[in-house]
Amino acid sequence: MISKAIAYFGDSRSALCKAVGMSPQFLSQVSTGKRPLPPRYAVLIEEATCGQVTAAELLPSVFAPRSTQKRTADDETATSA
């Protein structure tokens, strides 16, 4: 999904890097799967792309919508009280 963010910047990896403060080397490692994308960069990419690429798209396990996350017993108690 990082490719969608790169495409947003006219297929310019350097423009994406500048927009979010990421080094080109790190972007390369994320793009190839050698390193995971940290959540802070997912949020910065969402902001830099004006929501065209969302943090949830980049890291669905971290930023999944609340309704799709597994509910816990604590959640049930809090909502029923």
Summary of the structure (lengths in Angstrom):
residues: 81
radius of gyration: 15.6
end to end distance: 39.7
largest distance: 51.0
contacts: 189
relative contact order: 0.14
helix: 64%
strand: 0%
